[in-house]
């Protein structure tokens, strides 16, 4: 019922779409056209207003500079100026010149200062604008300005010419004056009666007046923002005052209009007026010259009018167009719906006859209709296809007439008996075709009664051939129970068979085996080679199993073994050692040798559990624990292993979010120069405090981070945090201290350390010599060829390199000397027991060898005075340990630096860390 209703709805929707969509398309097109025309008209109005505004601004700016030029000429042609030029040594002439300067500034109130600078570049007369009036600058305070650009430009001028300087900010003692004063300097050359150059007159115009005038001229009915830019695209006037005059500030020189709007600036920089539409705002730009005919200086006026005022929401005309369109769409919707309904009714009426006619004919199920006496009166095509009988062969006969086996006749007799008693029967039987072959089929046989007389009118049999269904079920069963690659039982079949083993055998071990590097090999070699590897692994495992043992597949890279008749762990261990040795032998794939890494876990039947699911679970836990503790090994399940595995798993889970949740921090332990006992460096030590686990030791979480490769983002964070913090300390205290950071071998293998270190040093502007990286000697020896190249690049930047924990690994100075490192760190194991339980010979030997090789040595773990004196006597260079300082937070170390700490030793140097 619901499907039929859904079909009717779909037909109505189809008809509706055919009518509604073209009409909707036409309405939308027409509405869009009207809105577009309205928007373009609005843009033209904005353009006219912007043009008018720019003309007003241009006229007013010209007026301002004509007034300034006029003021300059008044002073230039004044008797006071002529008297001073004729005899500058007369005090009265100088005073009179100061007076006319002062009067001009008081009257106009637009000048910051007026000056006369002689031809020698020295200020002769200067009057400044003060808080309560003008201030005449004393002779002793007059300055030399011969090196200023405006002086040099002014000295090039001929009589009647002027020079107008670019707008900048007033400076005082080489610092920007606060509050800021935008200035423009108008320069007029001064000549005596003999036309000899005497100097220049400079009027320092307070340009904020011009900026205010421009801003006031630009106010209009449209919400338009105004920008004034200099010739280099820097802001002089903008909505954000922080951007203005950024070229005057060393750290803000990149803040410019050309950086923020390069396309608009490219058009505006051609000294022509124009428009630019970026979709959000309509820009108008035009050059503004200070004076008519003066082309040595110009500014760019940019007006930006928001286009959202022309949009549908903010524009009344556009809203009306949309409302009319919506009304037309609604009317079209109603008409389309009514017509679609009528078309559907018409189509239904014509299609019912076709549907009824085709149901029986095209049904995939066999259909047979019999009259009230059970004589066949109709069969469809599917009946003939399945049974092999044509319609002519069966019409007029009873179904039982062509059932030849006694067994089948008995079944049909029983079925008909139940139908006559109960009205219907359905179920599965094994029928036979015309050729005698048997096939499974599902049959449904029912009585059909006349709707008017309620008497039996016919019988209806509908049946389905289940042959393909059975074939599919068998195929599914095979896929479900057997691995497609190896042909081995899947976990489902393995468990079924192993449960039978449990009934037969008292002794059994469940072994889970994983090829741990399969994913890496698969990614590198491809699917085909990965398939060959798994097949080879399965074949090698099979060699070591007894005939009654069972090998199955858990996952693509995991096998499970039921090893029966054995619970002796020693014997099982011998077997697994041999198996692991054989599995680790190279596999040749396409002329290339490939090696498998394998980890195994074992659970013993009855000893660990009698339940198969538990045994597989425990073996899997043991296998995972083997992976955690080190690859290519096997582990027997024990309760402690599960606890350790779950703890490690929990630690790994928490560690994955530690960086994001800001749970990691750095502590810093000072490094002391032995001779001076001064702090010359620090080592950055990673700490983790988790809300659930508390303080977690690096000994616990660093191996997990390396195994899961979380050490890469964590290590990058440590590097950046240490560099950033050291830069902060350098700026605060002025002291240059080397910060040492430990690097993991995983970082060398899995990340571009050279690039990371270079980018961080550049980002925080920390000198490279103030960073030291520490790596263990074992890492170097194991990866000498690959790491040497990276270390050389790191050292080329100026970064120092130290060998950490020296003496705990290969300890071959001769082997490591080719790496050209800067220092080595003696591990605390060779210091901590001196002098009670250690005579210090090993530490002394390392110090002597390092001295011969001219290497600096840092001793770790120095906790007592005796240890310090011993190391000092044996020429150790640097000391690190609790005798001087425990590891401390960044704030604590900063306080230590602020105190001007020289000695590393603290009053309280007890040996327990926080």
N, C-alpha and C positions, 0 to 999 in steps of 0.2 A: 504493500500500500504506500509506504513511504518512498520506495524507489519510483513507483509510478508518479507519485506527486512531484518528486524531485525532477523526473523527466519532463513533466508538464511545465514545471517552473523554468527548466533550462530552455525549453522551446519558446516559452514566452520571452525569456531574456534574449534569446537569439533574435526573435522578431523585433523586440524592443530596440536592440542594439542597431539593427539594420535601418530602423526608422530614425531613432533618436540621435545616433552619432553624427550622420551627415548634417542634420539640422543644428546640432550643438557646435559642430565644426564651423559652420557658416556664422553663427552668432558670435562665437569666440573671435573669429577672424575680423568681423566688422567692429566688434568692441575694441579689439586690439588696435585696429587702424585708427579709430577715433581717439583712443587714449594716447597713441603715439603722436598723432597730430597735436593734441593738447599739450603733451610734454614738450614737443619741439617749440611750440609757441611760447611756453613758459621759459624755455632755455633762451629764446631770442630776447625776451623781456629782461631776463637776468643779464644777458650780454650787454644790452643797451645801458642798464644801470651801472654795470661794472665799468663800461667805457666812460660814462659820465663822471663816475667817481674818480677814475684815474686822471681825467682831464682837470678836475677840481684840485686833486692832490698836486698835479704837476704845476698848475698855476700858482698855488699857495707856496710850494717849495721855491719856485722862481722868485716869488715876492719876498720870501724870507731872505734869500741870498742876495737879492738886489738891495734890501735894507742893510744887510751886513756889509756888502761892498760899498754902499753909500756911506755907512759909518766909517769904514776904513778910509775912504777918500776925504771925508770931513777932517779926520785926524791928520791925514797925509798933507792936506792943503792948508792946515791951520797955521797960524803965525807962530804958535808955540812949537810945532814940529820944525818949522823952518828955522826958528831961532836956535833950537837945540842942535839941529844939523849944522848950522853955521858955527856954533861955539858950544860944543858939548861939555866943555870943562866948567862952564859957569853953573854954579849950583842953582841959581834962580831959574835958568833955562830948564834944568832937569826937573825942578819942583813944578814948574808950569806944565811941563809935559805929563808929569804924574797927575796933575790936577785935571787936565783935559781927559786923560785915560779914566780917572775916577768918575768924573762927571758923566762920561759916556756910559760907563757900567751902571751908575746909579739910575740914569734916565731910562736905559733900555732894559736892564735887569735880565739880559739874555747871555751875558758873557761870564765865563769863569775867570778869565784873566785877559789883559791886554799887555803886550810886551814889545819892546824895541830891542832887537838883537843886532849887534854891530857886525861889520864884515869879518871880524876875527872870530865870530862864533860865540862871543860872550854876551850875556844879557846885560843891557845898559840900563834899561828902565823896565820895571814890571809892577803892575798893580793887580792884586788878586781880589776875588770876591770872598768876603768873610761872612760870618753869621750875622753880624750887626752892621755891615757896611763894607766898604772897600778897604783893602790893606795895601799900603805901599811897601814893597819888599825892600829891605835894607840892602845897601851895596854889598855888605859882607855875605848876604844870603843869595846874591845873584849867582847863576850857574852858567857853566859852559854848555852850549847847545850845538856846537859846530858839528857834532857827529850825528845829529838827528836828521831824518830824511826830509822833514819839512824845511829845515834850514838849507840843506843842500839844493832842494828844488827851488826854494825862494831866491837863492843866489844866482840861479840861471835866468831869472825873469828880466825882461826889458821894461823900460818905463811904460806904464799903462797896462801891463799884464798882471794877472793875479794867479795864485795857486790855491786850490782848495784841497785839503787833505782828506783821506778816507776817514770815516767815523770810527772812533775807538773809545776806550775808557781812560779816564784820568788816572795817572800813575803818581804815586808819592813814595819816594825812597825805594824805587823799583818794585813796588807792590801796588796792586790795584786799590785805588782809594775807596773806602767804605764810608757812607753809602756810595754806590757807583755813580759816576758822572759821564754820560756819553758826550764826547767832544768832537767838534769839527773845527779845524784851524784854517782861517782865511789869511793868506800871506800876501803882502803887498811890498814890492821892492821900494827902497828909499834912495834917492839920488840928491846930491847937492846942486847948487846953481851951475856948477861946472860939469854937470852930468856925470859926476863921479859917484860910484856905488858906495853908500854909507852903511847899508845893512837892510834889515827887513822889519816890517811891522806885522805882528801876528795878533789876530783876534781869536781867542779861544771861545768858540760859540758853544753854549750849552745845548747840545743837540736833542735833549729830552723835550725841549719846546717843539722842535720839528716833529718828533715822533708823536707827541700828544696831538699836534695839529693834524697829522696824517690819520691818526686813529679817530679823531673827532670828525674829519671830513668823510670818513668811510662809513659812518653810521647811516644806515638806511632801513627801509621797511623789510628788506630781506635779511635773513640771518647769515651774514657774510663775514668770514674771518679774513683779516688783512695781515699780510706778511711784508716786511721790508728786508731785502737781502742786499749784501754788498756784492762787489764784482766777483768774489770768490765763493759765493753761494752761502755765506754764513749769515745767521739770523741777526738782524738789528732790532726787529720788532716782530713779536709773535704772541700767540695765545699763552705759551708756556715761557715765562720769563727766564727759566733755568737754561733755556737754549740760547738766549740772546747773548751775543758777544762771546760765544764759546771759543773763538780763535784767540781770545786773550788769556784763556786758561790752558795750561799745558796738558792737563788730563782730559780735556773735553774737545780737542781739536778735530775729532772725527764727527762731532755733532754738527752737521750741515744739511742744508736743503738738498744738495746734490747727492748726498748719501741716502737720504730718506726718500727723495722723489727724483731719481736720476733722469727719468724720461721727460718730466716737466722741465727740469733744469736745462737739459740739452736743447729744448726748444727755446727757453727763455734767455739762454746765454748768447743768442745771436743778435742781441740789441734791437729786437723788433717786438712789436706788440702782437699778441695772439691769444688763442683759447686752447684749453686742453681738457678733455672730458675723460675721466678715469672710471666713470660708472657710478661713483659715489658723490663726487664733487665736480663742479664746473669751475675750472681755473681760468682767470684772466691775468696775463702778465704783460708788463710794459716797462721800458727803461725810464727812469726819472733823472733828469739832469738838473744840477743846482742852478744853472743860469742858461738863458737862451744863448746858444752858440758856444757854450763851454763844454767840450767833449773829453776833457782829460779825466773826468770822474763821473760815474753814474751809479745809481742804485736800481734795483729791480723791485718794482711793486707787484705783489701777487695777491689777487683777491680770489678766495675760494668760497663759492656758494653751494651749500648742500643741495643735492638733487632729490633728497627724500621728501622735500616739500612739494615736489611734483608728482609724488607717488599716489597710489590709489587711496592709501589711508589718510594722507594729509591734504589732498587736493579735492575740493568740493566738486568740480566738474567731472573729475575722474570717478569719484564716488558715485555720482549720479549715473554715469555711463554703466558702472558695474551693477548698480541697483536695477536699472532697466534691463540689462542683460540677464540678471538672475531671474527677473520676472518672466522674461521671454523663455528662458530655459525651463522654468517651472511649468509654464503653459505647454511647451513642447513635450515635457515629461509626461504630463497627464494624457495628452492626445496620443503619444507614442504607446503608452501603456494600454490604453483602450483598444487601439488598432492591433497591437500585438496579441491581446487576449482573443479578439475575434479571429485572427489568422490561425491561432493555435486550435481553437474549436473546430475550424474548418478542416485543418490537417488531421486532427484526431479522427474525425468522422470518416475520412477517406482511407486512413491507415489501419483501422480496426480490422477491416476485411482482409487486408494483406497479412497482418500479424497472425490472425487465426489460421489462414491458409498455410503459412510458412512454419508454424510452430511444430507440427508433427513432421512435416517434410524434412526440415533441416535440423531436427533435434539430434544431438550426438548420442542420446540414450535410445535404445531400441523400444519401440512402442507397438503394442499389439492390442487391438480392440476386438472383443468377442460379443456375440449376441447373448440373449438370456439363456440359450442352450449351450453356451461355451463354444460355439462355432466361430472360427476366425473370420472377421469381415474387413479388417484393415491392418496392414503392417506398413511401417515407414521404411525409408532407405537404410537407416542404421540397423534395423532388424535383419535385413538381408546381408549387410556387410559383416555383422558379428556372427550370425548363425550359419551363413552360407546358403540358406534357402531363399529362393526368389518368392515374390508375392504369389505368383501363379501356383507354386508348389504347396502353399499352405492355406490359401483362402478356401473356406468351406470346411476345413478340418478342425479337429480339436487339438490343442497343444500336446496332449499326451500321445497322439497318433504318431508323432515323429520323435518319440523318446524310446530308443530301442533296448537299452540295458534295463534289466529287471530292477536294479538298484535305483535308477533314475525314475522309472515308472512309479516305484513305491514312494519316492520322495514327492513327486508331483501329486500323487493321489492324496497323500497326507496334507499337502499344501492346499489343495482344492477343498478338502474336507474342512480345514480351519477357516477358509475364506467363506464358505457357505454357512458356517456356524457363527463366525465373529464379524464378518463383513469385509475383512481385509487381512493381508499377511505380508510381511516384509522380512527379508533376511538374505544371507549369503549362501549360495549353493555352488556345487561343481557341475556345470552343465556340459553337454557335448555338441559339437558342430556337425554339419552335414558329413564332413570327411571323417568323423569319428573322434577327432581330437577333443580333449577336455579343456575347459577354461573356467576360471572363477568369475561369477557374476553376482551382482546384487540385484534382487528382484523385489518389486512392489506390486502386489495384485489386489485389486479392490472391486467391490460391487458398485455399479452406477444405477441409481434409481431415477425414475421419471419424476420431474419436478411437479407435475400436475396430478398424476394418478398415484404417485408414491410406490409404484410397482417396479420390480427389477427390469431394467431395460438393457443393460449390457455389463460386460466386465472389461476392466482396463488393466493391462500389464505394462509396466515400465521397468526396463532393466538396463544395467550398466556393465560393460565388460571391464573386469578388474585386472586384466592381464598386465597392462602397462603400469598400473598402480603397484602390483606386486614386484615388478622389475625395479621400479623406482625405490620401493621400500628396501629391496635387497641392496641396491647401490648406496642408499643412504646409510644402511647398516654397516656396509663395508667402510664407507668414509668415516663413520662414527667410531668404528672399532679398530681401524688400521691406519697408521700414518702413511700418507701418500708418498713421501720421499724414501723412507727406509723400509716400509712394509711391516714395521714392528707394531705390536699392539699399542693402541692409545691408552690413556689413563683409565678410560671406562672399562675396556676389555681387560687391561692389566689387573684392575681391582677385582673384576669378576673371577678371573683365573686364580689370583693370589688368595682370595677367600676360600677357594677350593683347596689350595695348598695348606692353609691353616688347619683345615679338617684332617689333612693327611700327615703333616710333619709337625714335630714338636720343636725342632731347631730351625731357625730361619733368620736371615738378616735382610733388611730393606736398605738398599744403597741408592742414594740420589747423586747423580753425576752431572756436572755442568761444564760445557766448553765455554769458559769465561771470556775468551777473546773472540767468540764467534761473530758478534755484531760488528766489531772492528774489521775482521777479515771479510765479512760479507760486504761491508760498505766499500772496502778497498778493491776486492776481487770481483764482486758482482754476484748475481743470483746463481748462475750456472756453477761457478766455482764453490759457492757456499753450499749448494746441494751436494756436490762431490765430497766436500769436507765432512759433512754430517754422515753421509753414507760410509765413508772411510772410517770415521770414528765408531759407528755402529758395528761395522765388520770387525774392527780391532777388539772392541769390548766382547763381542760374541765368542772370539777365540778363547778367552779365559773363563768362560762359563761352562758349567756342566750341562748335560743334555736336559736334566730336569729343572735347571734354573730358568728363570723367565726374564727377558729383557723387554722393556717397553719405553715409550716416549711420553714425557710430561709436557714439554714445550719444544719449540724448534731447536733449542740448544741444550736441552736437558733430557737425560735418560734416567730410568728407574729400574733397579734390578732386584728381583726376589731370589736371593742366594739361599738355597734350602740345604737342610741336613748339616748346618754349621752355625754355631753360636760362639765359637772360640775367637776372641778378638785378636789374639796373636796370629792365628792362621789367616783370618780375614785380612789383617794388616799386611801379611806377606803377599797375599793375593793382590791386594790393591797397590802395593809397591811395584809389583811386576807389571800390573796393568798400566799404572801411571807412567812407568818407564817406557813402555811400548807406545803409549799414546803421545808421549813427548818426542818420539822420533819424527823426523821431518816428513811431511806429506808433499809430494811433488805435484804441483798444479801448473800446467802450461809452462813447463821447463823452469819453474820457480819453486824453491823450497819454502814451505810454510810450516810453522810450528804452532801446536795447540797448547793452550793453557787450560788446566783441568783442576777443579776442586770437587771434593766428594764429602758427603755426610752419611753416616751409618747409624741405624737404629736397630736394636736387637729385639726380636720377637720374645714376648713374655717378660724379658728383663726390663725393657723400657715401656712396653705396653702390649696388650693382646689384641688391641683394636687396630685394624689396618689403616684407617684414616689417620689415627694418631701416629702410627709408625712412619707413614709418609711425611706427615707434618714435622715430626721430630728429626727425621733424616734431612729434610729440607732446611730446618733451622741449623742443624750441624753443618750442612754444606754452606749456608750463608755465613756462618761464623768462620768457616775455613777461608772464605773469600775475604772477610773482614780482617782476619789476622795475617793473611799472606796467601798469595795464589799458589797453585800447584801443590796442594796438600790434601789430606783427608782428616776428618775429625769424627770420633764416636760421640753420639749424643749423651749428654749428662744434664741433670737439672740445672747445674751452674751455668752451663753453656747457654741454655735458653734464657736465663736471667741476664747473662752478659750480652747476649745477642740483642735482647729487647732493650737493654740499657743503651747499647751502642746505637740501636735504631732510633731510640728516643732522642739521644744526643744528636744524631744526624738530622732528625726532623726539626729539632729546636734550632740547630745551627743554620739551617737553610733560611730562617727568617731573622737571624741575629743581626745581620747588617742592616736590613730594612727597618728593624725595630729599635735601632740605635742602642743595642746591648753591648757592642764592642767599644773598647776604649784603649788608649795608649798610656802606659806609664813610662817614665824616663829615668834611667839610672846613670848618674854622672860618671865620666871617665876622667881620672886625675893624672896629671903629669907628675911623675915620681919626683923629679928634681925640684920643682917649684910648688908642688902640691896644689896646683891651680886646676880648676875645671876647664878642660879643653875640648871635651866632647860628651855626648850622651848616646846611650843605646835605647831605641824605641822598643818597648816590650808590650806585646799584645795581651790584653786582659778581656775576659768574657764573664759578665754577670747576668745570669738568666733568671727570670722571675720564678720559674719552676725548678730549675736545677741548682740555683744559687751560683756561687763562684766556681767556675769550671777551670781546672788547670790546663795550661797549654799542652802539657804532656798528654792529656786526654783528647782534646779537640783538634789539635794540629794534624795528627795522623788521619783523622776522619775527614778533615777539610782537604787534605792532599789526595786521599783515596777518591773522594767524590768530585774533585776539581773545584770545590768551593773556595779553595785557597787562592784561585785566580782573582775573583772579585774582592775577596778579603785582603789579599796581598796588595792589590792596586789601591784599596782604601787606606791601608797602613802607609804605603809610600806617600800618597797625597797628603794624609793627615800629618805625617812627620815633617814633610817639606813645608807645608803651610804653617805649622806651628813654629818651626825653626825660623822662617821668614818673619813671623810676628815678633819673636824674641829679639831678632837682630834689629828690627826697627824700634822696638821699645827700649832696648838697653845699649845698642850700638856694639854689642859683643858678637864676634864671629865664632860660633861653636859648631863643630861637626856633629851631625846626627847620623847614627848608624842604624840601618834597617836590615833585618834578616830576610833573605829571599829563599823560596822553596825551589827545588829542582823542577817541580811541576810548572812553575811560572816560566822557567827557561824553555821547557818543552812545548807548552801550550799557549804562550802569549808572546807578543812582540815587546820584550822588556826595553829594548833600546829606544823604540818609539815612545813608549809610555813614560820612561824616565825623562827623555828630552822634552816631551810636551809638558810634563808637570813642572820641570825646572823653568821653562819659558813662561808657563802660566803664572807662577808665583814669584818669578824673577829672583830665584835663589841662586847664588853662585854655585857652580857645580862642585867646587872643592869643599863645600860645606855639607855634602852628602857622601855617605860611605855605605856601600852595600856589603853584607856579610853572607858568605856561602860556606858550607861545610866541605872539608877536604875530600870526603868520600864521593860527593856529587861531582867534584872536579875530575877525580880519577876515573869514575865510571862514564863520564860524558866529556872527556878531554877534548875531542875533536870538535864537537858541535858547540860546546860552551866557550872554547877559547876565542872563537871569532866574535861572539857577542860581548865577552869581557873586554876585548880590545876596543870595540866600538864604544862601550860604556866608559872605559878609561880615557878614550880620545876626547870625550866631552869634558874631562877634568874630574870626574867622579872617582872617589877612592874605592879600592877593593880590599877587603880583609878576609882571611881564612878563619872561620869560626870553629870552635871546639877542637883545636889542633891537638894531636896526641891521642885522640880516641879512635882514629881510623888508620889509614895507611901510614901517616906520619913520615912521608918521604919528601923532605925538603928538596932533595936533588931532583925528584920527579916533578915537583910543583913549581920550581924556580922559573921555568920557561913561561909561566903565566904572568910574570911581572906584576904581582900584587903588591900592595903598599904595606900591609902589616899582617901579623898572625896573632890569634888569640889563644893563649894557653887555657885548656879546659880546667875548670875548677877542681876536677878529680885529682890533679897533680899538685894542688895547693891546700885543699881543705884539711888534710890530716897532718900538715906540718905545724910544729916540729914533733908532736907526741908520737904519731904512728907513721911518720914519713920523714926520711932524711933530706928530701928535696932534690935528690940526684937527677931525677927525670926532668924536673922543671929547669934545673941548672943546665942540663945537657941541651935542652931546647933553646934556652937563652944564649948559650955559647954558639950553637950552630947558627942561630938567627943573627947573632952579632957578626959572625964571619961572613954571612951573606948580606950584611948591611940592611937587615929588615927590622922594622919597628915591631915591638912585642907588647901586647896588652894581656895582663894577667886577670882572669876572672875569679870571682869568689873569694876575694881577700877579706878576711873577717877579723884578724887579730893584728896587734902591733908586731908580734914576732914574724908573721907572714909578710907584712909590709917591709920590715927591715931586711928580711932575707932577700926579697925581690929587689930592693933598692941596692943592696950590696952586689947583686949579680947583674946589675945594669939593665933591669927591666925598665921600659920606657913609660908605660902607662898602667894604671891600676883601676880596677872596677870591682866594687864589693861593698859589703855591709860595714866594713871598718870605716868607710867614708860616708856612703849614703845607700840607703835602701832605694829600690825603685819608687818613684813618687809620681803623683798626678801632674798634669801640665800646670795647673794653678800653683801647686806647691813649688815646682821648679822655677816658675816665674817669680814667686816671692823670694826664692833663694837668690836669683839673679839680681832682683831689685835691691836686696840687702848689700849687693856688691861682694857676694861671697867669693873668697879667694881659695880658701882651703876646702877640700872635699869633706874632711872629717867632721861629723856632727857630735853634739854632746851625748845624744842618746843613740848608740849604734848597737842595740840588741839585735839578735839574729832571727827574730820571727817576723815574717812578712805579713802585711795586712791581708 
